[in-house]
Amino acid sequence: MGNTEGYVPYPQPGGLISWAESDSGDSFYWKTSSPDPDAWPVVVRGDNGDWSEFPVSAIEFLTGVYRRTIHVPGMPRDFPSDSPEVLGLSDRID
C-alpha cells in the first residue's frame, strides 16, 4: 500500500477492510472505527497514492459518486459518464 497516512489494516483497532478496487488502481476500504458496521466511513486510496475519508456508508458513497455529489480526489470529474454501464466479472473490455 505504500504510504498509509496512519491507516492500519484490520483486525487492528480502526483498521481498514478492503471492499473494492477500480480499473484505474483506486482502492476502497471500510474504516472499522465503530462497533456498528453501518457507521464505518469509506476510505479511498487513489491511484496517485492520496488518501481520502468520507463519513458515509458504502451505499451512500457509491450513490454520491454516481450522482456526482461526492467527488473523489484523483478521479475524473466526468466520472461516471452520462451513460454508465455496470459490468460483471465475465464481461471483457478490450
Order of alpha helices (4+ residues) and beta strands (2+ residues): beta-beta-beta-beta-alpha
